[in-house]
Amino acid sequence: MKRFVLENIIKNFLIIIILVPTFESSRLFLISSPIMSDKQALGSLLTAVTILAMIACTGNYTFTYEKVNLSNTASRILAHATTGLLMLLIGLSLGMTSVLVELLIGKYFIFNMSLIVLYFTSILYDFWDLMRQNIAPLNIK
């Protein structure tokens, strides 16, 4: 079990390493973009980003390690890649949501904290689901 948790820690750490610089570069891109002055276009973009976030969240929360053969390396890598890409998309979408809301109404600390909590809840769910898979056989006996 320690090996699976370590793999999951590495996966989530790598995603955060990708998300941090991506957030700042997307923020700078949008601030310098001509779209910044068009509130209607910003609102439409926010809607599209929200749809992406919802699709990624649905995929992430419906995925389960229960159906993964964790003793098979290829199966485990595919599962980590799937959850990793979904969590990356969640993080990118939430980051874009934060930037778009900032452009629409200004910085809003509580909203941004809510997005951060939502992302870390996704990470916790990922770990919980992985541990549930490994603990489930113990509960049957």
C-alpha positions in Angstrom: 0.0 0.0 0.0 2.9 2.4 0.8 4.0 2.1 -2.8 0.6 3.1 -4.2 0.4 6.1 -1.9 3.9 7.2 -2.8 3.0 7.0 -6.5 -0.1 9.1 -5.8 2.0 11.6 -3.8 4.4 12.0 -6.7 1.6 12.3 -9.2 -0.2 15.1 -7.2 3.1 16.9 -6.5 4.0 16.9 -10.2 0.5 18.3 -11.1 1.0 21.1 -8.6 4.4 21.9 -10.0 2.8 22.2 -13.4 -0.2 24.2 -12.2 1.7 27.0 -10.3 3.6 28.5 -13.3 0.7 27.8 -15.6 -1.6 29.9 -13.4 0.6 32.9 -13.5 1.3 32.7 -17.3 -2.4 32.3 -18.1 -3.2 35.3 -15.8 -0.6 37.4 -17.5 -1.9 36.3 -20.9 -5.5 37.2 -20.1 -4.6 40.6 -18.5 -2.7 41.6 -21.6 -5.4 40.2 -24.0 -7.9 42.4 -25.8 -10.7 40.3 -24.3 -10.1 42.0 -20.9 -12.2 45.0 -21.9 -15.1 42.9 -23.1 -17.1 41.8 -20.1 -19.5 39.8 -22.1 -16.7 37.8 -23.8 -15.1 37.2 -20.3 -18.5 35.9 -19.0 -18.8 33.6 -22.0 -15.2 32.3 -21.5 -16.0 31.8 -17.8 -19.0 29.7 -18.7 -16.9 27.5 -21.0 -14.2 27.1 -18.4 -16.8 26.2 -15.8 -18.2 23.5 -18.1 -14.7 22.1 -18.5 -14.2 22.0 -14.8 -17.6 20.2 -14.3 -16.7 17.6 -16.9 -13.3 17.0 -15.2 -14.8 16.9 -11.7 -17.4 14.4 -12.9 -14.7 12.2 -14.5 -12.5 12.5 -11.4 -15.2 11.6 -8.9 -16.7 8.8 -10.9 -13.3 7.1 -11.4 -12.5 4.5 -8.8 -9.4 2.6 -8.0 -11.7 -0.3 -7.1 -11.8 -1.3 -10.7 -8.0 -1.1 -11.1 -5.7 -4.1 -10.8 -3.1 -2.4 -8.6 -0.7 -5.3 -8.8 -0.5 -4.8 -12.6 2.0 -1.9 -13.4 0.4 -1.0 -16.7 -3.1 -0.8 -15.1 -1.8 1.3 -12.3 0.1 3.7 -14.6 -3.1 4.1 -16.7 -5.1 4.8 -13.6 -2.6 7.4 -12.3 -2.5 9.0 -15.8 -6.3 9.2 -16.0 -6.7 10.7 -12.6 -3.7 12.9 -13.1 -5.0 14.4 -16.3 -8.4 14.9 -14.8 -6.9 16.6 -11.8 -4.7 18.7 -14.0 -7.7 19.8 -16.0 -9.6 20.6 -12.7 -6.6 22.7 -11.5 -6.3 24.5 -14.8 -10.0 25.2 -15.0 -10.1 26.5 -11.4 -7.1 28.7 -12.0 -8.7 30.2 -15.1 -12.0 30.7 -13.2 -10.0 32.6 -10.6 -8.4 34.8 -13.2 -11.7 35.5 -15.1 -13.5 36.3 -11.9 -10.7 38.7 -11.0 -11.0 40.4 -14.3 -14.8 40.6 -14.0 -15.2 41.8 -10.4 -11.7 42.2 -8.9 -9.8 40.0 -6.4 -12.1 38.1 -4.2 -10.3 36.3 -1.4 -13.1 34.0 -0.2 -13.9 32.9 -3.8 -10.2 32.1 -4.4 -10.0 30.2 -1.1 -13.1 28.2 -2.1 -11.4 27.2 -5.4 -8.2 26.2 -3.5 -10.3 24.1 -1.0 -12.2 22.5 -3.9 -8.9 21.5 -5.6 -7.4 20.1 -2.4 -10.7 18.2 -1.8 -10.1 16.5 -5.2 -6.6 15.5 -4.0 -8.0 14.1 -0.7 -10.7 12.2 -2.6 -8.0 10.7 -4.9 -6.1 9.5 -1.8 -9.2 8.3 0.0 -10.3 6.3 -3.1 -6.9 4.7 -3.4 -6.8 3.7 0.3 -10.4 2.5 0.1 -9.3 0.1 -2.6 -6.6 -1.3 -0.4 -8.6 -1.4 2.8 -11.8 -2.9 1.3 -10.7 -6.6 1.5 -9.9 -6.1 5.2 -13.5 -5.0 5.9 -15.0 -8.1 4.3 -13.3 -10.6 6.7 
